[in-house]
Each structure stands twice: as structure tokens, then as C-alpha cells.
């Protein structure tokens, strides 16, 4: 999974708009590049992630709430 994530990150970052993409644009770009999004069901805390800064904050939040 980590290898796939790294490959997708490189692919997306090759575009000039990657740092400012919203979630909908990111998913559409993945679809254009032949990458199907996967559903990840969660329970518990919820955080809207719309950009890289939000993703970073979510990662920091998750790190602080590991059991």
C-alpha cells in the first residue's frame, strides 16, 4: 500500500495544481489517470480534508489518538 501511495503522490505532484487541489478535483484527477478511488469506512472522529494542510492536521490528530 505504501508503494502505491508513493507512486500516486509522484503522479499527482507532477501536475502544477496539485498543492491547491480540493478533494473533488483530486478524485477527478485520479480518475483521469486511471486510478479508481477506494471507499474507506470509518467510525468515531470525522475531519473534513480539503487540502494538504488539512491532511497534515488529520495525521497529527490521528497520531495523538492511537491506542
Buried (B, 14 or more C-beta within 10 A) or exposed (E): EEEEEEEEEEBBEEEEEBEEBEEEEBBEBBEEEEBEEEEEEEEEEEEEBEBEEEEEEBEEEEEEEEE
